[in-house]
Amino acid sequence: MSSSITANIVTINTSNQYPFGFFDQLKRTLAFYNSGELEATFRPMIDQSDSTSICVIGNLNIDLIIRNVPSLPAWGQEVMGASHIQVSSGQAGYLSFALSRLGIPVGLIGNVGDDIYGRQILGDLHSYAIDTGGVTVMPGESTGITVAIVRTDGERAFVSDLGSLYHFSEGMIEQNWPRVNAASIVCLVGLFCIPGLSYQAAARQLARARHAGAITMLDTGWDPHNWDEETLIGMKALLKEVTLFMPNWDEARAITQSPNIEDAALLLQALGPRTVVIKCGKLGSYVRSGSLTCQAPPRRVQVYDAVGAGDVFNAGFLFGLRRGWPMEACLAFGNTTASLYISRQQDRFPPLNEALTAGRQDYPALAAIQDLKALE
């Protein structure tokens, strides 16, 4: 039987079979929002000094990116691209590079193999002034590698060999807890690329950080098992310990089975996160924080390739969050940093002054920020 619940803020159709009790949790969430306990304003989640770091926990690997591929080949066939590049990457890598270019100290926890690729990643991190003391080198292991196939419109597909990432563990986080403890925001990214970290272990570590006063952020990336029952059950437990969830629209839709962004954000928020940010590609970005929502349109640029774009968006959003900006301005700055990144072939991570200048020109929410000129 199809049913629906109607509130002052939203109407949700529940004819779809949402996984693991979404409907019951949604009713409790809506009742809380309608109780009047939340103020009808966006309040910043954090207001910290520039000395605070952001801790990034997750996957470090090499990306081999082949661009301008018209279509994927059938087995036994071959297609041609027009250019390629090899870069240090992984969600943790892209996020750390982008944060550093924006002037934010990064406490990085990850692992690499004891090989030429691992040394490349460590060297690149050093060149961005990122401390590598929390990066474990695994003797006898190869560094993970992803082959990214990029279409002519910038869309991408991936094939990965995780290598040393199979050996990332909860113990590596515990051994580097001072890096977590020093951060005002703790990010767990690329979860499906570090399968040695179970959902339960990840939830334990995020709960510990959250109880110590940090904002906990999660961006899992795409599930290679296509969001099966085991993944959905694990995500339910994990999201209880997450303050800020930042999926893209494909991921949010796969988890919730919702056909629209607004409903998906509310369903995800009902699982625990106070704030859900959904990256929507050509449609821009959307946030639900507390009981209120807003969206920011994209900046129009010529796309070179979009590999890593979501991670660079995350860096821009987190920059604004760390400074106590309104959510609309955080979205706008995330869109700005990502748009600059996807539109260039070299020196792709935008520096702070360039991103601020571009964002102020295109987004009134950024132009209204009082301290923007002082930051440039």
N, C-alpha and C positions, 0 to 999 in steps of 0.2 A: 504494500500500500504506500502511495506517495503521501508525504506529510511535509509541512513547512512550519517554521516558527518565525514570527514577525516581531520586531522590536523597533524602537524609535530610530535605531541607527542602521538596520540592515534587515533584509529578508533572505533567508537561506532555504533553498529547496533541497530536501534530503532524500529524493527518490533514488539517487545513486547509493551504492553500498560502500560508504566510507569505511576504511579499515579501523580496527581496534577502538571502537567506541567513540568515534568522533562526535556523534550526535549528543550523547550524554554530556561530554565535556563542553560542547558548544553551548548547550542550555545553561550550564553553570556560568560560563564566561559571559553570556549575554545578560544573565540575571545580575551579575556583578556590575557590568557596565551601566545597566539601567537603574542601579541603586543610587546613582548620584555620587558615589565615592570618588570618582575620578574628575579632576578639573578639566574643563573644556578648552584646554590650551596645550600646545606642545611645550613641555618643559625639557631642558637639556638633561641628558642622562649623566653627564659628567662635566665637571668644571675643574680642570687640573692645570698645573703649571707646565711650562714647556719642558721641564726636566723629566717628566714621567715617560716611561717607555711603553711600547706595545710589545707583548710577547706573542710570537708566532710559532705555532707547533704544527708540524705536518711534513709533507713530502717534498724532497729535493731530488731532482732528476735532470736529465738532458732532454731537450726537445729538438728533434730533427724535423723542421717545418718545410714541407714542399708546397709551394704556392701555385695558384692559377691552374688547378686541376679541374677539368670540366665535369668529370664524373668518376665514381669509383669503378675500378675494373672488375669484371667477372673473373672467377677462378680460371687460371691458365692464360689470362690476357694481361695486357699492359697498357697504361695510359701515360701521357706525358704532362708534366708541370712546366712552368716557365722560370722558376727560381727556387732556391732553397737556402736555408740557413740553419746553423746548429747553435743553440743557446742554452745557458744554464737556466733552469726553470723549476717546474713543479709549482703547485699552488703556493706553497710556503716560500719558494724562491721568488716568484713574480710579486707576491704581496710584500715581501721584505725589500726587494729592490725599489718598488714604487713608494713605500713608506719612507725609505731612506732619502730618496730624491725630494720628498716633501719636507725633509728636515726632522723626521721623527726618529728617536732612538729605538732600535729594534733589539729585542732579546729573542734570538732564534734557537729553536730546539728541533733537530732533525738528524738524519744520518746519510752517509754516502759510502760508496765502495772505495777500496784502496786501489784505485786505478787512475788512468789519465783523465777520465771524465770527473771523478771525484775531486781530483786536484784542480781541474778547470772550475768547478763550482766554488770551491774554497777560494780560489784566486779571484773570481768575479765578486764574491761576497766581500772580500778584503777591499777590492777596488771601489766598492760602494760604502766603505767604512762601516760594514756590518760585522759585529763581533762573532767569530766562529767558534768560540769556546764551548757552545752548546751543541755543536755538530759532531757526532760520533763517526769516526772513520772505521769501517768494518773490514778487518784483515781478511784477505782471501775472497772477498765478495766484489761483485761488479756493481757499478752504479746503475740505477734504473734509467731507462730510456723510453721516450714516447715518440712515435712517428705521427706527426700531425699533418693531415691532408687538408688543404685549404682550397675551397672553391673560388671561382672568379668573383663571387659576391662577398667573400670574406668568411662565409660559414665554414665550419671545420668538423672533421671526424678524427678519432684517435685510435691508435693501436699501441699498447704499452707492454714492456717487459719490466717488472718491478725490481728485479735484482735485489740489492741490499735493502730496499724498502720492506721486503717481507720480514726483516728482522727488527724493524722499529718496535719498541716495546714501552709499556708503562714505566718500567724502570728508568728509561732514559729521561722521562719527564721528572720523575722523583729525584734523580741524580742532579738535575738542573733546576731544582725548585727555586733557588734564589732568583733566577731569571723570571720565573712566574710571579714570585712574590713582589718583585720590584715594579711590576707592570700595573697600570690602571685598567688596561684592556687586555684580555687573554684570548687569542684567536686559535681555534682548531680548524685546520683546513686540509682538504685532500684526504679525508678519512678513508675512503675506499681504496686509496693507494698505499695505505699503511695497515694491511689486514692483521698484523700482529697486535694492534691496539684494538681490543674488543669494545663493543658498545658499553659494556659494564665498566671497563677500565677507564674509558673516555669520560663516562658520566662521573665516576669517582673523582677524577682529576679536575673536571670543570666545577663540580660541587665544592671541592676544596678551595679553588680559586674564588668562586662566587662568595663563599662564606667568609673569605678573607677580605671581601669588599671590592673585588674586581668585576668589571663587566665581562661576561663570557660571550664570545662570538663563535658561530659555527657556519662554515660553508663546506659541505661535504663533497661537492662535485657530483657528477653523474654516477649512479650505481651500475657497475658492470653486470649485475644480476637482474637489472631492469625492475628494481623495487619489488622484489618478491616478499613473501610473508615474513621471512626472517629479518629482512632489512627493515620493514615497516614496524615490527615489534621492537627492534633495537632502537630505531629512531624515536619511538614513543618514549622509551626510558631516557634517552639522551637529551631530548628537547626539554625535559623537566629542569635541566640544569643550565639551560642556555638563556641568556638575556636577550641576545640579538641573533636572529637567524637570517642568513643572506643567500637564499637559493636563487637560481635563475627561473624563468617562467616554465621551462620544460620540466625542471626538477619539482617545482611547486605543484604543477599540474599532475605529475606522475604520483606524487605522494598523496594528494588529496582527491584525485579524480574529479576535481572541480573544473567546470568549463570556463570560469572567469576569474580574473585576478583578485577581485575584491573578496569573493567568497573563499578562495584559496588562502589568502592572507589571514582571514578570520579563523578558518579551520586550523591553520598552523599555529596561530597565537593561542588557541584553546588548548594546545598541548604543552604550553609552558612559557615560551618566549614573550617578554613584554613587547618587544618590537620585532616585526617581520619586514624585511626589505626584499622586494622581488625585482630582479634585473630583467628587463623586458626587451633588450636589444634595440631594434628599430623603433620600438614604442616608448623608449625611455626607461623610467624606473618608478616604483611605487612603494610606499611605506605605510604600514599600520603600526602606530605606537600608542599604547593605551587604547582609548576609545576613538581616536581620531585618525584620519587618513589624509594623505596628499600624494601627488605624483609630479614628476618633472619630465617634460618632453626631451627628446634627444637633441644633441647638437648635430647638425648636418655636415658630414665630412665625407671625403672619398676614402673608402675602406681599403687598406692595404692587406692586413689580415687581422682576425679577431682572436687569435690564440693568446690567452692570458688577459683578455679584456675585462672579464669579470673580477679578476684579482686586483687589477688596477682601479676599477670602480670601487672595490672595497676599500682600497687605500685612501681614495679621495673622501669617501663617506666617513671613514674613521677619523681622518684629519679634522673634519668639521665637528664630529661628535666629541672628540677630545677637547676641542676649543669651546664646547657648549653652544654651538650654533643651533638654530631651529632646524627641525628635520627637513623642511623644504630646501634649505640651503645645503644641508648635507647631501641630499639627493643630487642637487644641481652640481655640486663640486665632484661627486662621484661620476656623474655623466661627463663632466668636463675632462677630468683626468683620463677616463677611458677613451673619449673621442680623440684626444690628442695622441694617445698611444696607438690606436688602431689606424691612424691616418699617415704614419711615417714608417720608413724603412730602417732608419738607423737612429741611435740615441733615442730610443722609443719612450722611455719613462720620463714624463714631463717634470721639469724642476718647478718649485713652488711659485716663483714669480710669474712664469709663463702661464701656469694653470690658473692663477688668480686673475691675471689680466684677461684671459680668454673667458673665464667664467663670469666675471663682472659685466662683460659686454653683452652676454647672451641671456643672463638670468637675473631678473630683478631681485630675487631672494638673496643672491650673493652681493649684488650692488648695495643692498641695504645693510650689510654687515659693517659695524662701526670700525673694527680694527683692521679692515682689509688692506688699506693703503700702507699701514705700518708694517704689515707682513711682507709686502712685496720687496 
